[in-house]
Amino acid sequence: MIISLTEGKLSIRFRVNDDQSVELVNFSTLDSSEDLPLQAARPEAGFFAPFKPKQFLAVHVTGECAGGFHAGKHDVGSLSPEWRYVKHTIEENEQGRLLTLTVKAADGLAADYCLQTYKGLSVVRAWATLTNAGTEDIGLEYASSFFYSGLGKNRTSTNYDKLEFYIPHNGWSNEAQWQRCDAIDLGLAHLPLEGYSLPDKGNSRYHYGSCDSWSTSQYLPMGIVRDPESGEVCFFQIEHSGAWTVEYGMGDGKNLYVCLLGPSDESFWWKNLKPGQSFTTVPAAFGADVGGIDEAIGQLTQYRRLIRRPNPDDEHLYVVFNDYMNCLFGDPTEEKDKMIIDRAAALGCEYFCLDAGWYDDGPWWDKVGEWRESRKRFPNGLKTVYDYARSKGLKMGMWLEIEVMGTECELAKKLPDDWFICTHGKRRVENKRFLLDFRNPEVRKYCADAVDRLIADYGCEYFKIDYNCTTGPGSDLNSDSLGDAMLEHYRALYGWIREIYQRHPDLVIENCGSGAQRMDYGILALHSLQSTSDQTDYVNNAYIAANVASAVTPEQGGMWVYPYVDEREHVIFNMVNGILLRPYISGIVWSMSEDSMATLREGISTYKAIRGALRQMVPFFPLGFGRVGDSQLAYGVKGKGKAYLSVFTVNNDRAEIPLGSLGAIRSAKVVYPTAQDCEYAVEDGVLKVKLPGQTCARLFEIEFE
């Protein structure tokens, strides 16, 4: 029996064999006439096990035998090849169609494996719910969200060494830095065995991920694999704010597998399922298209827009002024902020966010947690500043780090330990902060009451919720494992966020984690905005701005625009950093000349004029992903017949940007700044630009057929 699911360009096929084993034999946009072959069992050779069917759900159970060639791989779990078909359904719903494939294993574990399609997109969302239908406890050591062993199966050559892997490095103030590698670079070279009756596979794998409460402190939870022979590109993301793993490895035959996991044995996760209990994996998205990184990120962008919480902020795309970066740096006062509010209003900003420091008289880092205003900083009360901003036409917001308490917070000293993440009888502490455990209903109530109070007392309409610590893999209080406590903590946090929005549907919340150390669609499916970096250098910021729409939809990608030098090209470059994302205005606006203020105001007006179109456009990267040190960078968004393109040069006054991916170019013009002070022309599909200085940026409007 063949189970088929198609949507967009995507064709998915499962095969149910005579013994009721199930194989995922095709996940492709190419009309392949040949599925992954049915693997006949070979005679055992020594201690090597026979080949197994192509799995789709990798699961390992405590006390049971994993397959051969284990090493650190997650393709050989005890139940991975043992699932047997029970039934399946394909239901129409608002998004598209939902395939639910029910399977069971001999030990009493059953699974509902789910794939949700989205109308017109070649992307599915995948997850599985495992249920103990037996009479004994079952210990889960890992369970995949998505598994496919057909990467590169449509190539014409006999090996996969030339597949292109895009690895998404992500670091503090160095976010979204992709590296392109091949299989040899990753240690996955295919060196076939000759003359032996052994499985044609190996124990090598390449993996990356996170094992703590900062999901993106080293990598983004996503990836891209392109086959240059067939032209097919596969892409994916894992939607979780805690632990996750992407794993590539050698599977049976001559194809590679990809395994997408939430928390697993490698992140100190273990789950005890009692009879009748269920566990659901974190969701992951997987898709395929023909093309390159533009097609991959374009599909992911459209998918991300469909899964996130509908909200007015992502419709209106308001301009936010934040008083922190290259501005007050966490030292606000009534006098300073009123002065800056005047300038923010004059620039045309729509929200004003009072960043860190408003809640303490002096150094505040280790005292956060009670969220009461400092009367020393605001002698007339913080509401005076709020009222003043509203009189200038601005909506007001403030910074919170609601999930933590500082080690010197008086309240934290009085609370019981079960309010906090703990290990070995002690509270975990990092960077002078304790991490609140949202599994505790008293914690959730305290934090909800704080948010409600700030809204009631001040009329706060915007919160920048920061998260400046990561306190290990989890808690050993009231949990099966450290990793399971962290997973349940995050699921409780997501529920808490949903309840906040239910009570305050127009509230805007910006997600921040020391910039973008928690930039994932577990939490971005809920919040409308993401801080993309803590980078303070405007040129270095361009290397992030040029790539970050790969990780977050452009309209959710909050990018600093923070001039700190009163000079025209400096202001323009800053503005171009943010204009095709979501500009966060800041900087030394109180000391900028009228000419610089006018240049910044013009940039904000340009953004407002195009923002309605931006929220429907998809990113493109005509030079590929930017790399730190590149002398030219380009990032654009495109729609039907029109694109906007940010062009940057660093220590170089010329740029050549190929536009062939757009089609035939009808026209190109600079739209910011409007003063025609650079030379440019399109020749043979290449935009050639000569800028007035060595480090400059311009915004172009491109029309194409």
C-alpha positions in Angstrom: 0.0 0.0 0.0 1.2 3.5 -0.9 0.1 6.5 1.3 0.5 9.7 -0.7 0.4 13.4 0.3 1.0 16.2 -2.1 1.0 20.0 -1.7 2.6 22.8 -3.7 5.5 21.1 -5.5 5.9 18.5 -2.8 5.3 14.8 -3.1 5.4 12.6 0.0 5.0 8.8 -0.2 5.0 6.2 2.5 5.0 2.5 1.6 3.4 -0.1 3.8 5.0 -3.5 3.2 3.5 -6.9 3.4 4.7 -7.3 7.0 3.1 -3.9 7.8 6.4 -2.2 8.2 6.3 1.5 7.0 8.9 3.3 4.9 9.1 7.0 4.0 10.2 6.4 0.4 9.9 9.9 -1.1 9.9 13.5 0.2 10.7 15.5 -2.9 9.6 18.2 -5.4 11.1 16.2 -8.3 8.9 13.7 -10.0 11.2 10.8 -9.3 10.0 7.6 -11.1 11.9 5.5 -8.6 11.3 5.6 -4.8 13.9 4.6 -2.3 14.3 0.8 -3.0 12.7 -1.7 -0.7 15.6 -3.2 1.2 15.7 -7.0 1.2 17.4 -8.4 4.3 20.9 -9.7 3.6 22.4 -12.6 5.5 24.0 -11.5 8.7 27.7 -10.9 8.4 29.4 -11.5 11.7 27.9 -9.2 14.3 26.3 -6.9 11.7 22.5 -6.9 11.6 20.5 -7.2 8.3 19.3 -4.1 6.6 16.1 -2.6 7.9 13.3 -0.6 6.2 13.6 3.1 5.6 12.4 4.6 8.9 10.5 7.8 9.5 10.3 7.9 13.3 13.5 7.4 15.3 12.8 6.2 18.8 15.0 4.4 21.4 13.6 2.8 24.6 15.6 2.2 27.7 16.7 -1.4 28.2 16.2 -2.4 24.5 18.9 -3.1 21.9 19.8 -0.4 19.5 20.9 -1.3 15.9 24.5 -1.7 14.7 26.8 1.1 13.9 25.6 3.1 16.8 28.3 5.6 17.8 26.4 8.8 18.5 23.9 8.4 15.8 20.1 8.6 16.2 19.1 6.4 13.3 19.5 3.1 15.1 17.0 3.3 18.0 15.5 0.1 19.3 12.0 1.0 17.8 13.2 2.9 14.7 12.7 0.0 12.3 10.0 -1.8 14.2 6.9 0.3 13.7 4.0 -1.5 12.2 1.1 0.1 10.4 -2.3 0.4 12.2 -4.2 3.0 10.2 -4.0 6.4 8.7 -6.2 9.4 8.0 -5.9 12.5 5.8 -8.1 15.3 6.9 -8.8 18.6 5.2 -8.4 21.7 7.5 -8.1 25.4 7.3 -4.3 25.3 6.7 -4.3 22.4 4.2 -4.3 18.7 5.1 -3.3 16.7 8.1 -1.9 13.2 7.7 -2.0 11.1 10.8 -0.2 7.8 10.5 -0.8 5.4 13.5 1.7 2.8 14.1 2.6 0.4 17.0 5.6 -1.5 18.3 5.7 -4.9 20.0 6.5 -3.5 23.4 3.2 -1.7 23.7 4.3 1.7 22.5 2.0 3.3 19.9 2.6 6.5 17.9 0.5 9.0 15.9 2.9 10.5 13.4 1.6 13.7 12.0 2.3 15.8 8.9 0.5 19.1 8.4 0.6 20.6 4.9 -0.1 24.3 4.0 -1.9 25.4 0.9 0.4 26.2 -1.9 3.6 25.6 0.1 6.2 22.8 -0.3 6.6 22.6 3.5 5.1 20.3 6.1 5.0 20.6 9.9 5.9 17.3 11.6 5.5 15.9 15.1 4.6 12.6 16.8 2.6 11.6 19.9 3.9 8.5 21.6 1.5 6.6 23.9 2.2 3.8 26.3 -0.5 1.3 25.4 1.1 -1.5 27.4 1.1 -2.5 31.1 4.7 -1.6 32.1 6.6 1.7 32.3 8.5 2.7 29.2 11.6 4.9 29.3 12.1 7.1 26.2 15.7 8.2 25.5 15.0 10.0 22.3 12.2 10.5 19.8 12.6 12.3 16.5 10.3 15.1 15.3 11.3 14.3 11.7 13.5 11.7 10.0 14.2 11.2 6.3 17.0 9.0 4.8 16.7 10.2 1.2 18.8 13.4 1.1 20.2 13.7 -2.4 18.4 10.6 -3.7 17.6 12.3 -7.0 21.2 13.0 -7.9 22.7 11.2 -11.0 26.1 10.3 -9.5 26.8 7.3 -7.2 27.8 9.3 -4.1 26.7 12.3 -2.2 30.0 14.0 -1.6 29.0 17.1 -3.5 25.8 17.9 -1.7 25.9 21.5 -0.3 25.2 21.9 3.4 24.5 25.3 4.8 25.3 25.4 8.5 23.7 28.3 10.5 26.3 29.5 13.0 24.8 32.0 15.5 26.6 33.8 18.3 26.3 36.8 20.5 26.6 39.9 18.3 27.5 37.6 15.4 24.2 36.2 14.5 23.0 34.4 11.3 26.5 33.6 9.9 26.0 30.7 7.5 28.8 28.4 6.3 28.5 26.3 3.1 30.2 22.9 3.3 30.1 19.6 1.4 29.9 16.1 2.8 33.6 15.7 2.9 34.0 18.9 5.0 31.5 17.4 7.5 33.3 14.1 7.7 30.5 12.2 5.8 32.5 11.2 2.7 31.1 8.1 1.1 33.9 5.5 0.8 32.1 2.3 -0.2 33.2 -1.1 1.0 34.3 -3.5 -1.7 34.3 -7.3 -1.4 32.5 -7.4 2.0 28.9 -8.4 2.7 28.5 -5.5 5.1 25.9 -2.8 5.2 26.9 0.1 2.9 26.9 2.7 5.7 29.1 4.1 8.4 28.9 5.4 11.9 29.9 9.0 11.0 27.5 11.8 11.6 27.6 15.6 11.7 25.4 17.3 14.2 24.8 20.7 15.8 22.3 22.1 18.2 21.6 23.4 21.7 21.4 21.6 25.1 20.2 24.4 27.4 17.8 27.2 27.7 19.4 29.5 25.1 18.2 27.8 21.8 20.4 29.8 19.5 23.6 30.7 21.3 25.7 28.6 18.9 23.5 27.7 15.9 20.1 28.5 14.5 17.6 25.5 14.7 17.4 25.2 11.0 19.4 24.0 8.0 19.6 23.8 4.2 20.9 21.0 1.9 21.1 21.5 -1.8 21.9 18.9 -4.5 23.7 20.7 -7.3 23.1 17.8 -9.7 19.3 17.6 -9.4 18.8 21.2 -8.4 16.7 20.2 -5.4 17.0 22.0 -2.1 15.8 20.7 1.2 15.3 23.0 4.2 14.0 22.8 7.7 13.6 24.3 11.2 13.0 23.0 14.7 10.4 25.0 16.7 11.6 24.9 20.3 13.3 27.4 22.6 15.3 24.8 24.6 17.4 21.8 23.6 17.4 20.5 20.0 19.6 18.7 17.5 20.1 18.5 13.8 21.9 15.3 12.7 23.2 14.2 9.3 24.5 10.7 8.9 25.2 7.8 6.6 22.2 5.7 6.3 21.6 2.3 4.6 22.4 2.4 0.9 24.1 5.5 -0.6 21.9 8.2 0.7 22.2 10.5 3.7 19.7 10.9 6.4 18.6 13.9 8.4 17.2 13.6 11.9 15.5 16.5 13.6 15.2 16.2 17.4 14.0 18.3 20.3 15.5 17.3 23.7 17.2 13.9 23.6 19.7 11.7 25.5 22.5 14.1 24.5 20.7 17.0 26.2 20.1 15.1 29.5 16.5 14.2 28.5 14.7 11.0 29.5 11.0 10.5 29.8 9.3 7.8 31.8 5.9 6.9 30.2 3.6 5.1 32.5 0.8 3.0 31.0 -1.8 5.3 29.4 0.5 8.3 29.3 1.6 10.1 26.1 4.5 12.3 25.0 4.5 14.7 22.0 7.7 15.7 20.3 8.5 19.3 19.6 7.3 20.4 16.1 9.6 20.7 13.2 9.1 21.9 9.6 10.7 20.3 6.6 10.3 21.3 2.9 11.8 20.9 -0.5 12.0 23.0 -3.7 14.0 23.4 -6.8 16.6 26.2 -6.7 18.9 27.5 -4.0 18.8 29.4 -0.7 16.4 32.0 -2.1 13.8 29.4 -2.7 14.4 27.7 0.6 14.2 30.9 2.7 11.2 32.1 0.6 9.2 29.0 1.4 10.2 29.1 5.1 9.2 32.8 5.3 5.7 32.1 4.0 5.4 29.1 6.3 6.5 31.2 9.3 3.8 33.8 8.5 1.2 31.1 8.6 2.1 29.5 11.9 2.6 32.6 14.0 -0.1 34.2 16.1 -2.2 36.7 14.1 -1.6 40.1 15.6 -2.1 43.8 14.6 1.6 44.6 15.1 2.7 42.4 12.2 0.0 44.1 10.0 1.0 47.7 10.9 4.7 47.3 11.4 5.1 50.1 13.8 8.4 52.0 14.2 9.9 51.6 17.6 12.4 53.9 19.4 14.4 52.1 22.1 16.6 54.2 24.5 19.3 51.6 25.1 21.7 50.8 22.3 24.3 53.5 21.6 21.9 55.7 23.6 21.3 55.6 27.4 22.7 52.0 27.8 20.5 51.2 30.8 20.8 54.6 32.6 17.4 56.3 32.1 16.1 59.3 34.0 13.0 61.4 33.6 14.9 64.3 32.2 16.9 62.2 29.7 13.9 60.3 28.4 11.7 63.3 28.0 14.4 64.9 25.8 14.8 61.7 23.8 11.0 61.4 23.5 10.9 64.8 21.8 13.4 63.7 19.2 11.7 60.3 18.7 8.4 62.0 18.0 10.0 64.4 15.6 11.5 61.5 13.7 8.1 59.9 13.2 8.5 57.0 15.6 5.3 55.4 16.9 6.4 53.5 20.0 8.9 54.4 22.7 10.5 51.6 24.7 12.1 52.5 28.0 14.8 49.9 28.2 16.7 48.5 31.2 17.4 50.4 34.4 14.0 52.0 35.2 13.4 49.7 38.3 16.6 50.4 40.3 18.4 53.5 41.7 21.9 52.4 40.6 23.6 49.4 39.2 20.7 47.0 38.7 22.0 43.9 37.1 21.8 41.5 40.1 18.6 43.1 41.6 16.0 42.5 38.9 12.8 40.7 39.7 10.4 42.9 41.6 9.6 45.4 38.8 9.0 48.5 40.8 10.0 52.0 39.5 13.0 53.8 40.8 11.8 57.1 42.4 15.4 58.4 42.3 15.4 58.1 38.5 11.8 59.2 38.1 11.1 61.6 41.0 7.7 62.5 39.6 6.8 58.9 39.0 7.3 56.8 35.9 3.8 57.5 34.8 4.8 61.1 34.2 7.2 59.9 31.4 4.4 57.7 30.0 1.9 60.6 29.9 4.5 62.8 28.4 5.2 60.3 25.6 1.5 59.9 24.9 1.2 63.7 24.7 3.7 63.5 21.8 1.7 60.8 20.0 3.9 57.9 21.1 2.8 54.6 22.6 4.9 53.5 25.5 6.7 50.3 26.4 9.3 49.0 28.8 12.0 46.4 29.3 11.5 43.3 31.4 13.5 40.2 32.1 10.4 38.5 33.5 11.8 34.9 33.6 14.6 35.6 36.1 15.4 37.1 39.5 18.7 38.6 40.4 20.8 37.1 43.1 20.5 40.3 45.2 16.7 40.7 44.6 15.2 40.8 48.1 12.2 38.8 47.0 14.3 36.0 45.6 15.9 35.5 49.0 12.5 34.9 50.6 11.1 32.5 48.0 11.3 28.6 48.2 13.6 26.8 45.9 10.9 25.2 43.8 10.3 28.6 42.2 13.7 28.2 40.5 15.6 25.8 38.3 17.7 23.7 40.7 20.2 20.9 40.6 21.6 18.8 43.4 19.7 20.7 46.0 21.0 24.1 44.9 19.6 26.9 42.7 21.3 27.1 39.3 22.8 30.6 39.0 24.4 32.3 36.0 25.5 35.8 35.6 24.0 36.8 38.9 20.6 35.5 38.0 18.3 32.7 39.0 16.0 31.2 36.4 12.3 31.0 37.4 10.7 27.6 36.8 7.5 28.2 34.9 6.3 24.7 35.7 5.3 26.2 39.1 1.9 27.8 38.9 2.9 30.3 41.6 5.7 31.5 39.4 3.3 31.9 36.4 0.9 33.9 38.6 3.5 36.2 40.0 4.8 37.0 36.5 1.3 37.5 35.1 0.4 39.8 38.0 3.5 41.8 37.3 2.7 42.3 33.7 -1.0 43.1 34.5 0.1 45.6 37.1 2.5 47.5 34.7 -0.2 47.6 32.1 -2.8 48.9 34.6 -0.5 51.4 36.4 1.2 52.9 33.4 -0.8 52.0 30.4 2.1 50.0 29.0 1.5 48.8 25.5 4.8 47.2 24.6 7.2 44.9 26.4 10.7 44.1 25.5 11.2 40.8 27.2 14.8 40.0 27.6 16.6 36.8 28.7 20.3 37.3 29.5 21.2 34.0 31.0 21.2 30.3 30.3 21.2 28.1 33.3 22.1 24.7 32.1 20.0 21.8 30.7 17.2 21.9 33.3 16.1 21.0 36.8 16.2 17.8 38.8 13.3 18.9 41.0 10.0 17.1 40.3 11.2 15.7 37.0 12.1 12.5 35.2 15.3 14.2 33.9 17.0 17.6 33.6 16.0 17.8 29.9 12.4 17.0 30.6 12.1 19.7 33.2 13.5 22.2 30.7 11.0 21.0 28.0 8.1 21.3 30.4 9.3 24.7 31.6 9.2 26.0 28.0 5.9 24.5 27.3 4.5 26.2 30.4 6.1 29.5 29.4 4.4 29.2 26.0 1.1 28.7 27.7 1.7 31.7 30.0 2.5 33.9 26.9 -0.8 32.7 25.3 -2.7 33.7 28.4 -1.1 37.1 28.5 -2.2 37.7 24.9 -5.7 36.5 25.6 -6.0 39.2 28.3 -4.2 41.8 26.3 -4.8 41.1 22.6 -3.2 44.4 21.3 -0.1 44.1 23.5 3.2 44.0 21.5 6.0 41.9 22.9 9.5 41.9 21.6 11.5 38.7 22.1 15.1 39.3 23.2 17.8 37.1 24.6 21.0 39.0 24.8 20.1 40.0 21.3 19.2 36.8 19.4 20.3 33.9 21.6 16.7 32.7 21.6 15.6 33.3 18.1 13.4 30.3 17.3 9.8 29.6 16.1 8.8 28.0 19.3 8.6 31.5 20.8 8.4 33.5 17.6 5.1 31.7 16.7 3.8 33.8 19.6 5.6 37.1 19.6 5.5 39.7 16.8 9.1 40.9 17.1 12.6 39.6 17.6 15.7 41.5 18.7 18.3 40.3 16.2 21.6 41.3 17.9 23.4 43.2 20.7 26.0 44.3 18.1 27.0 47.9 18.8 29.1 48.6 15.6 27.0 49.8 12.7 29.3 48.2 10.0 29.4 44.9 11.8 25.7 45.1 12.2 25.4 45.0 8.4 26.8 41.4 8.3 23.9 40.4 10.5 21.3 42.6 8.6 22.3 40.9 5.3 21.5 37.4 6.6 19.1 37.5 9.5 15.9 37.3 7.3 17.0 33.7 6.9 16.1 33.1 10.6 13.1 35.3 11.0 10.5 36.9 8.8 11.7 40.4 7.7 8.8 42.1 9.5 9.7 40.4 12.8 13.4 41.0 12.5 14.1 44.0 14.8 17.3 45.6 13.6 19.1 48.4 15.4 19.3 51.8 13.6 21.5 53.7 16.1 23.6 56.5 14.6 26.3 57.5 17.0 28.4 59.7 14.7 26.9 63.0 13.3 27.8 62.3 9.7 25.5 61.7 6.7 26.9 58.4 5.3 27.0 57.0 8.9 23.3 57.8 9.3 22.3 56.4 5.9 24.2 53.1 6.5 22.5 52.7 9.8 19.1 53.2 8.2 19.7 50.8 5.4 20.7 48.2 8.0 17.1 48.2 9.2 14.9 49.4 6.5 14.1 46.0 5.0 13.6 44.5 8.4 12.0 46.1 11.4 13.9 49.2 12.3 14.6 49.9 16.0 15.6 53.5 16.2 18.2 54.6 18.8 21.5 56.4 19.1 22.7 59.8 20.1 19.7 61.7 18.7 19.9 64.5 21.3 23.2 65.7 19.7 22.6 65.1 16.1 22.5 68.0 13.7 19.3 68.9 11.8 20.8 67.6 8.6 21.4 64.2 10.2 18.0 64.2 11.8 16.5 65.0 8.4 18.4 62.1 6.8 17.1 59.7 9.5 13.6 61.1 9.3 13.7 60.5 5.5 14.7 56.9 6.1 11.8 56.3 8.5 9.4 57.9 6.1 10.7 55.6 3.3 10.2 52.6 5.5 6.6 53.7 6.3 5.9 54.1 2.6 7.0 50.5 1.7 6.2 48.6 4.9 2.8 47.5 3.7 4.4 45.7 0.8 7.3 44.4 2.9 5.1 42.2 5.0 4.1 40.2 1.9 7.5 39.9 0.3 10.0 37.2 0.7 13.8 37.5 1.1 16.4 37.0 -1.5 20.2 37.0 -1.3 21.8 37.9 -4.7 25.3 37.4 -3.5 24.4 34.4 -1.3 24.7 34.7 2.4 27.1 37.4 3.5 30.3 36.5 5.2 32.1 38.6 7.8 34.9 40.5 6.0 33.1 40.7 2.7 33.6 44.1 1.0 30.1 44.1 -0.5 26.8 42.8 0.9 23.3 42.7 -0.5 20.0 41.7 0.9 16.6 42.1 -0.6 12.9 41.4 -0.5 10.8 40.6 -3.6 7.2 40.4 -4.6 5.3 40.3 -7.9 7.3 42.5 -10.3 9.0 44.5 -7.6 11.9 44.2 -5.2 13.7 46.3 -2.7 17.5 45.8 -2.3 19.9 47.0 0.3 23.4 47.3 -1.0 26.4 47.8 1.4 30.1 48.3 0.7 32.8 48.1 3.4 36.2 49.6 2.6 35.2 49.6 -1.0 33.2 52.1 -3.1 31.9 49.7 -5.7 29.5 46.9 -5.8 28.3 44.5 -8.5 25.1 42.7 -7.6 23.7 39.9 -10.0 19.9 40.2 -10.4 19.3 37.3 -12.7 17.3 35.4 -10.1 14.6 38.1 -10.5 14.2 37.8 -14.2 14.4 40.5 -16.8 15.1 43.9 -15.1 12.9 46.7 -16.3 14.3 49.5 -14.0 16.4 50.2 -11.0 16.6 53.3 -8.9 17.8 54.5 -5.5 14.9 55.2 -3.2 16.9 56.0 0.0 18.4 58.5 0.2 16.4 60.3 -2.5 19.4 62.6 -3.3 21.0 61.1 -6.4 24.6 61.0 -5.1 25.8 57.7 -6.4 26.2 56.2 -9.9 24.5 53.0 -10.9 23.4 51.0 -13.9 22.0 47.6 -14.8 24.2 45.8 -17.4 23.5 42.2 -18.5 21.4 41.6 -15.4 24.0 43.0 -13.0 23.5 46.1 -10.9 26.7 48.0 -10.9 27.0 50.8 -8.3 29.7 53.4 -7.5 29.1 54.9 -4.1 30.4 58.3 -2.8 32.6 56.8 -0.1 34.5 53.6 1.0 31.8 52.4 3.5 28.3 53.3 2.3 24.9 51.8 1.8 21.9 52.5 -0.4 18.4 51.2 -0.9 17.2 50.4 -4.4 13.8 49.7 -5.9 14.0 47.1 -8.7 11.2 46.4 -11.2 11.3 43.2 -13.2 9.2 41.1 -15.5 
